[in-house]
Amino acid sequence: MSGENDVKEKIIQVLREVYDPEIPVNVYDLGLIYGIDVDQEGNVKIEMTLTAVGCPLAGMIAYRVEEAIKENVPEAKKVDIKIVWDPPWTPERITPEGREILRKVFGYDVVEKWMEHYRK
């Protein structure tokens, strides 16, 4: 089982190098990755979402994720990317690292502001 976990950790590191072109946070820390499964043969299944349904860059972002894994994780034999919409993405999914990046860019915690506005 540790072999699959090692591959999963490598995949996470690779995903931290793939960015949504409109947001200065990588897809992992943005909370777009809902699941990473690696089987014993090295087949990888990624469930991911996007910040909005109808995103015109959906295909490109999924392609970048797939290619980044194929190019940088030699243990990944087959990579399958599935875009899902349930549960819908919200800023609450952003990791603490992603929140810090956005805090530096915007000067405030965008997640806190979103929660103040939408969780009243």
NUKENU-171581 format. One record per residue: x, y, z of N, C-alpha, C in turn; residue in three letters. Coordinates in steps of 0.02 Angstrom, whole numbers. Each point is the difference from the previous one (the first is absolute). Last residue first. Layout:
     n.x     n.y     n.z    ca.x    ca.y    ca.z     c.x     c.y     c.z  rest
       X       Y       Z       X       Y       Z       X       Y       Z   Ala
...
END
This chain:
     n.x     n.y     n.z    ca.x    ca.y    ca.z     c.x     c.y     c.z  rest
   -1212    1707     300     -39      40      47     -66     -34      15   Lys
     193     -59    -153     -21     -43      56     -40      38      52   Arg
     104      97    -202     -46     -53     -21     -25     -44      57   Tyr
     154     192      33     -52      21     -47     -52     -54     -12   His
     191     -41     137     -39      54      30     -59      19     -44   Glu
     153    -156     -84     -41     -29      52     -43      53      35   Met
     157      70    -162     -53     -38     -32     -48     -29      52   Trp
     191     110      78     -47      48     -29     -58     -37     -33   Lys
     174    -132      83     -37      32      55     -52      48     -27   Glu
     145     -93    -156     -46     -51      25     -42      28      57   Val
     174     129     -96     -59      -2     -44     -51     -52      25   Val
     187     149     129     -18     -71      -7     -64      -4     -40   Asp
     179     204     -36     -49     -22      50     -15     -74     -14   Tyr
     148     126    -140       6      38      62     -50     -18      54   Gly
      53     -89    -234     -55      46       8       3      42      64   Phe
     174    -161     -63     -20      32     -62     -51      56      12   Val
      72    -138     181      56      42     -23     -19      39     -63   Lys
    -154    -155      83       6      55      49      56      48     -22   Arg
     -29    -200    -119     -51      49     -18       2      60      48   Leu
     145    -179      47      18      30     -65     -49      55     -19   Ile
     -51    -126     190      57      45      12      23      34     -64   Glu
    -166    -167     -13     -27      60      32      55      52      12   Arg
      61    -213     -79     -33      40     -51     -28      65      27   Gly
      91    -154     152      54      27     -43     -30      44     -55   Glu
    -149    -117     142      32      56      35      56      31     -42   Pro
    -186    -117    -145      43     -22      55      29      61      37   Thr
    -240     -15    -133      69      23      -9      40     -20      62   Ile
    -239     -30     -24      42     -57     -19      74      20      -9   Arg
    -182     156      42      16     -37      61      46     -60     -14   Glu
    -101     141    -173      65      21      26      20     -36      65   Pro
    -159    -132    -165      -7      65      34      70      19      25   Thr
    -131    -193    -182      59      32      31     -21      64      34   Trp
    -169    -212     -31      25      60     -34      60      28      38   Pro
     -45    -263      15     -30      62      23      29      60     -37   Pro
     -31    -112    -153     -32     -12      65      50     -30      48   Asp
      44      45    -231     -30      63      23     -34      -7      68   Trp
     216    -119    -163     -63      -9      36     -25      68      25   Val
     188    -128    -182     -24      63      28     -69     -13      29   Ile
     220    -165     -50     -72       7      -3     -20      66      33   Lys
     227    -144    -110     -24      61      33     -76       3      -9   Ile
     214    -190     -13     -69      14     -18     -24      59      41   Asp
     240    -140     -78     -28      55      38     -69      16     -27   Val
     203    -208      10     -57      27     -36     -30      54      45   Lys
     206     -82      70      -4     -35     -64     -56      28     -44   Lys
     166      90     206     -69       4     -23      -5     -30     -70   Ala
     209      28     112     -37     -58      27     -73      -1     -23   Glu
     153     182     -50       9     -58     -43     -37     -63      24   Pro
     -30     267      25      -8     -57      45       5     -64     -42   Val
      14     217    -102      40       7      61      -6     -57      50   Asn
    -118      27    -220      69      22     -12      44      -4      62   Glu
    -236     -55       7      34     -45     -47      74      18      -8   Lys
    -135     145     129       9     -64      34      39     -48     -45   Ile
     -61     205     -92      50      11      54      14     -65      36   Ala
    -171       1    -163      67       2     -29      54      10      53   Glu
    -229       6      69      19     -66     -27      71      -1     -26   Glu
     -88     207      71       7     -46      57      24     -68     -25   Val
     -54     158    -163      62      18      34      14     -46      60   Arg
    -206     -24    -114      56     -23     -42      67      15      34   Tyr
    -194      85     100       2     -73       8      58     -29     -40   Ala
     -40     227     -28      25     -13      67       5     -75      12   Ile
     -93      71    -205      70      16       4      29     -15      69   Met
    -233     -26     -38      39     -50     -37      75      12       6   Gly
    -146     162      97      -5     -66      33      44     -52     -34   Ala
     -47     247     -39      66     -30       1       1     -70      29   Leu
    -195     147     -15      23     -12     -68      69     -33      -4   Pro
    -199     -22     189      65      31      -8      26     -14     -70   Cys
    -209     -75     110       3      37     -63      66      36     -11   Gly
     -61     -45     246     -28     -40     -54       3      42     -63   Val
     175      50     196     -67      17     -25     -20     -49     -55   Ala
     205     -23     123     -31      50      44     -71      18     -23   Thr
      94    -246     -44      23      66     -19     -37      51      43   Leu
      77    -276      32     -53      46     -19      31      65     -23   Thr
      71    -284      31      12      72      12     -60      40     -21   Met
     119    -262      39     -64      35      -4      15      72      18   Glu
     159    -214     -94      -6      65      33     -72      24      -8   Ile
     161    -238     -20     -66      31     -13      -4      63      42   Lys
     199    -189     -97     -19      58      41     -68      25     -23   Val
     171    -235      -6     -53      38     -33     -25      54      48   Asn
     168    -175      47      22      68     -17     -51      40     -39   Gly
     -14    -226     102      32      -1     -66      25      69     -20   Glu
    -123     -38     203      64     -35       5      38      -2     -67   Gln
    -170     205      37      -4     -72      14      69     -32      -2   Asp
    -104     255      59      53     -35     -36      -7     -74      17   Val
    -146     251      20       4     -72      12      54     -30     -44   Asp
    -108     247      96      57     -28     -35       3     -74      19   Ile
    -189     227      14      24     -67      15      58     -20     -43   Gly
     -99     221       6     -45     -33      48      25     -70      18   Tyr
     100     248     -96      11     -73      -3     -42     -32      54   Ile
      13     238     -24     -34     -28     -59       6     -76      -5   Leu
      91     180     159     -54     -46      21     -38     -30     -57   Gly
     200     150      18     -63      34     -14     -59     -45      21   Leu
     222     -81       9     -14      46      56     -63      42     -11   Asp
      63    -149    -175      -6     -38      63     -18      46      57   Tyr
      41      91    -216     -63     -36       2      -9     -40      65   Val
     151     227       1       0     -64     -36     -65     -39      12   Asn
      20     271      -1       7     -56      47      -4     -64     -40   Val
     -45     239     -73      71     -13      14      12     -54      53   Pro
    -198      38    -198       9       6      72      72     -18      18   Ile
     -90     -16    -223     -29      63      23      11      14      74   Glu
      72    -202    -125      29      60     -32     -26      66      26   Pro
      38    -228     137     -58      27     -35      26      65     -31   Asp
     186    -182      55     -40      57      21     -62      10     -42   Tyr
     208    -185      88     -50      12     -53     -48      54      26   Val
     175     -99     132      33      38     -53     -48      16     -57   Glu
     -55    -136     190      16      66      28      39      43     -49   Arg
     -52    -226     -47     -60      41      -6      11      70      29   Leu
     172    -161      21      -7      21     -70     -61      46      -8   Val
      34     -98     210      53      49     -13      -4      26     -72   Gln
    -147    -173      60     -18      62      35      52      54     -13   Ile
      47    -215     -79     -52      32     -40     -21      66      32   Ile
     151    -134     117      32      29     -59     -51      37     -43   Lys
     -83    -121     181      36      59      24      37      34     -58   Glu
    -108    -204     -47     -50      53      15      35      64      23   Lys
     132    -190     -29     -21      27     -65     -50      56      11   Val
      64    -116     190      57      38     -26     -17      32     -66   Asp
    -158    -145      94       3      63      37      58      43     -24   Asn
     -22    -216     -88     -53      42     -26       0      68      35   Glu
     151    -158      81      18      18     -69     -52      46     -30   Gly
     -35     -99     213      42      61       3      21      21     -70   Ser
    -124    -201      39     -41      60       0      43      63       0   Met
END
